[in-house]
Amino acid sequence: MLKDTDLMKERNLMNNFLTQLAKDQLATYGENEVMKALEIGQVATLLVSEAIEWAVYKVKNTATGEERIIIDKDNSFDPNSFKGQEQIEVVEEYEFIDYIMERAQQTSTGFEIISTETPEGEQFYKGFGGIGAMLRYKL
Protein backbone atom coordinates (compact mmCIF):
# COMPACT_ATOMS: atom_id res chain seq x y z
CA MET A 1 0.00 0.00 0.00
CA LEU A 2 1.34 3.39 -0.95
CA LYS A 3 1.80 5.95 1.79
CA ASP A 4 -0.31 9.10 1.66
CA THR A 5 2.66 11.21 0.52
CA ASP A 6 3.39 8.74 -2.29
CA LEU A 7 -0.27 8.79 -3.32
CA MET A 8 -0.25 12.60 -3.37
CA LYS A 9 2.97 12.66 -5.41
CA GLU A 10 1.50 10.19 -7.90
CA ARG A 11 -1.73 12.18 -8.23
CA ASN A 12 0.26 15.37 -8.81
CA LEU A 13 2.40 13.64 -11.46
CA MET A 14 -0.67 12.33 -13.25
CA ASN A 15 -2.46 15.69 -13.09
CA ASN A 16 0.67 17.40 -14.44
CA PHE A 17 0.93 14.81 -17.23
CA LEU A 18 -2.72 15.29 -18.23
CA THR A 19 -2.40 19.09 -18.13
CA GLN A 20 0.73 19.05 -20.28
CA LEU A 21 -0.89 16.62 -22.69
CA ALA A 22 -4.08 18.65 -23.09
CA LYS A 23 -2.91 22.26 -22.88
CA ASP A 24 0.80 22.61 -23.49
CA GLN A 25 1.41 19.62 -25.78
CA LEU A 26 4.47 18.89 -23.67
CA ALA A 27 3.52 15.28 -23.03
CA THR A 28 3.07 12.15 -25.09
CA TYR A 29 2.08 8.55 -24.52
CA GLY A 30 2.21 5.15 -26.17
CA GLU A 31 5.23 2.94 -26.75
CA ASN A 32 6.25 4.25 -30.18
CA GLU A 33 5.88 7.95 -29.39
CA VAL A 34 7.62 7.71 -26.03
CA MET A 35 10.50 5.61 -27.38
CA LYS A 36 11.06 8.12 -30.22
CA ALA A 37 11.05 11.05 -27.80
CA LEU A 38 13.41 9.20 -25.44
CA GLU A 39 15.77 8.39 -28.32
CA ILE A 40 16.23 12.08 -29.20
CA GLY A 41 16.55 13.28 -25.59
CA GLN A 42 13.20 15.06 -25.57
CA VAL A 43 11.84 13.38 -22.42
CA ALA A 44 12.11 15.23 -19.11
CA THR A 45 10.22 12.64 -17.04
CA LEU A 46 9.29 9.14 -18.10
CA LEU A 47 6.18 7.58 -16.57
CA VAL A 48 5.70 3.80 -16.62
CA SER A 49 2.90 1.81 -15.01
CA GLU A 50 3.93 -0.91 -12.59
CA ALA A 51 1.31 -3.11 -14.30
CA ILE A 52 3.30 -3.35 -17.56
CA GLU A 53 4.69 -6.86 -17.91
CA TRP A 54 6.30 -6.60 -21.32
CA ALA A 55 9.51 -8.40 -22.21
CA VAL A 56 12.36 -6.93 -24.24
CA TYR A 57 14.68 -9.05 -26.34
CA LYS A 58 17.98 -8.05 -27.87
CA VAL A 59 18.28 -10.37 -30.87
CA LYS A 60 20.99 -10.98 -33.42
CA ASN A 61 20.64 -12.10 -37.01
CA THR A 62 23.03 -15.04 -37.15
CA ALA A 63 23.73 -14.52 -40.87
CA THR A 64 24.46 -10.78 -40.85
CA GLY A 65 25.37 -10.10 -37.21
CA GLU A 66 22.82 -7.26 -37.12
CA GLU A 67 21.34 -6.69 -33.65
CA ARG A 68 17.99 -5.16 -32.82
CA ILE A 69 15.54 -4.76 -29.98
CA ILE A 70 12.12 -6.43 -29.92
CA ILE A 71 9.49 -5.33 -27.39
CA ASP A 72 7.03 -8.14 -26.69
CA LYS A 73 3.83 -6.75 -25.19
CA ASP A 74 1.84 -9.99 -25.11
CA ASN A 75 4.50 -12.60 -24.37
CA SER A 76 4.12 -14.14 -27.82
CA PHE A 77 7.68 -13.69 -29.10
CA ASP A 78 9.18 -16.89 -30.48
CA PRO A 79 12.62 -16.60 -32.09
CA ASN A 80 11.95 -19.82 -34.02
CA SER A 81 9.04 -18.30 -35.93
CA PHE A 82 10.69 -15.03 -36.89
CA LYS A 83 10.20 -13.38 -40.31
CA GLY A 84 10.78 -15.65 -43.28
CA GLN A 85 14.06 -17.48 -43.45
CA GLU A 86 15.92 -15.09 -41.17
CA GLN A 87 17.65 -16.92 -38.32
CA ILE A 88 17.96 -15.04 -35.05
CA GLU A 89 19.26 -15.78 -31.62
CA VAL A 90 18.32 -14.06 -28.39
CA VAL A 91 21.36 -12.24 -27.03
CA GLU A 92 19.72 -10.69 -23.94
CA GLU A 93 16.31 -10.60 -22.31
CA TYR A 94 14.99 -7.85 -20.03
CA GLU A 95 11.84 -6.82 -18.25
CA PHE A 96 10.53 -3.71 -20.01
CA ILE A 97 10.66 -1.54 -16.88
CA ASP A 98 14.35 -2.36 -16.35
CA TYR A 99 15.14 -1.78 -20.02
CA ILE A 100 13.44 1.59 -20.26
CA MET A 101 14.80 2.73 -16.89
CA GLU A 102 18.32 2.10 -18.19
CA ARG A 103 17.53 4.04 -21.37
CA ALA A 104 16.19 6.93 -19.29
CA GLN A 105 19.38 7.06 -17.21
CA GLN A 106 21.47 7.28 -20.39
CA THR A 107 19.70 10.52 -21.35
CA SER A 108 19.46 12.05 -17.84
CA THR A 109 15.70 11.54 -17.89
CA GLY A 110 13.62 11.43 -14.73
CA PHE A 111 11.82 8.14 -14.18
CA GLU A 112 8.65 7.44 -12.22
CA ILE A 113 6.85 4.14 -11.76
CA ILE A 114 3.11 4.71 -11.49
CA SER A 115 1.06 2.34 -9.35
CA THR A 116 -2.44 1.17 -10.16
CA GLU A 117 -3.55 1.81 -6.57
CA THR A 118 -4.99 5.23 -7.40
CA PRO A 119 -7.74 6.09 -9.89
CA GLU A 120 -5.21 8.23 -11.76
CA GLY A 121 -2.72 5.37 -11.96
CA GLU A 122 -5.40 2.95 -13.13
CA GLN A 123 -6.54 5.45 -15.78
CA PHE A 124 -2.92 5.88 -16.91
CA TYR A 125 -2.53 2.13 -17.39
CA LYS A 126 -5.88 1.46 -19.04
CA GLY A 127 -6.32 4.70 -20.98
CA PHE A 128 -2.77 5.55 -22.00
CA GLY A 129 -1.21 2.09 -22.22
CA GLY A 130 0.88 2.56 -19.08
CA ILE A 131 3.68 4.53 -20.72
CA GLY A 132 3.94 8.28 -21.04
CA ALA A 133 6.42 11.11 -20.99
CA MET A 134 6.54 14.74 -19.99
CA LEU A 135 8.68 16.50 -22.56
CA ARG A 136 11.46 19.08 -22.34
CA TYR A 137 10.28 20.80 -25.52
CA LYS A 138 7.70 20.45 -28.28
CA LEU A 139 8.55 18.71 -31.52
N, C-alpha and C positions, 0 to 999 in steps of 0.2 A: 504494500500500500504506500502510495506516495505521501510524503508529508505535506502539510498545508502550504508551506513556502514553495515546495516543488510544484504543487498543483497551480499555485498562483503564477509562478514563472512560466509554466507550460501554457497556461491560458493567455498570458501576455504575449508570448511568442506567437501563438496561433492567431491572436487578434492582430498583431503587427503584420504577420504574413498575409492575412486576408485583406488588411487595409492596403498594403503595398501592392498586392495583386490587383485589387479593384481600382484604386485611385492613382497610384503613382507608377504602375507598371514596372515596379522594381522587384517583382517576384515571379517565379515560374514554377511549374510542377510537371510531373511525369518523367519517366526514366530518360527518354531521349533528350528532352529539353534541358533537364538538369545536368545530364552528363556532358552535353555540348557546352553549357555555361561553365561547368567546372573545368573542362578541358582548356578553355581560353582565359581562366582566372577571373571570371566575372562574378563568381559566387562569394558573397560576404559570409553568409551563414547557411549551412546545409541542414535540412530537417529530414529525418528518416524515422518512420514509424517502427517501434519495437516489434510490431506484428509481421513485418516483412520477413519471409523465410526463403528468399531466393538464394540460389547458388551461383557462383561465378567460377568459370573454368578458363584457365589459360591453356590453350591448345596449340599444337604445332603440327603443321603439314609435314609428314615424314618425307615426302618427295622433294619439297622446295625449301624446307626449313623455316618457312614463314610462320610467325606466331601471331595469335589474335586472342581476344577476350570474348567469351560467350556468357551472357547473363541468362540464366535459366529461371524463369519466374514460376514455372509450374512443375518443376522437378521431372521433366520429360526428356532431358538431354541424354542422348545415347551416342557415344563416339563411333559406335559400329554402324550406325545408320545415317552418317553424315552425308552431305550433298554428293551425289553421283559416285564417281570412282575415287574421289579424294580420300586419302588415308590420313587420319589424324591420331595423335596421341595426346592424352591429358598430361600437361606438364605440372600444373598446380591447380588446386581446388580451394576456394574460399567461401565463407559465408558472405553474403552481399554487404552486410553492415560493416564487417571488418575491412572488406575491399574498398568500400567507398570512404570509410574513415581514413584509411591510409592515403587515398587520393586527395582528400580534403587537406590533410596535413602537408602534403607536398606543395600545395598552393596557398598555405597560410589561411585556410578557410575555417571559420568557426563551424562546430559540429554539435548538433543537438539530437538526441534520441527522444522521440515523442511517444509517450505511453498511450494506451487505449483506455486508460482509467478515467479520463475526462470526456465529456461530450465533444469538446473541441478536438481531442486526440482521436476519438473514434471517427469523427467527421473527416479529419485529415486522412485517415487510413482508407475509409470507404469512398469518400468523395474525390480525393486527390491522388489516390493510388499509393499513399504512404511515403511519397518522396517529393520534396519541394525545396526551393532555395530562395533566399532573400539576396538580391543582387547588389553589387557595388555600383553599377551604372546600367543604363538602358542600352539595348542593342543599337 
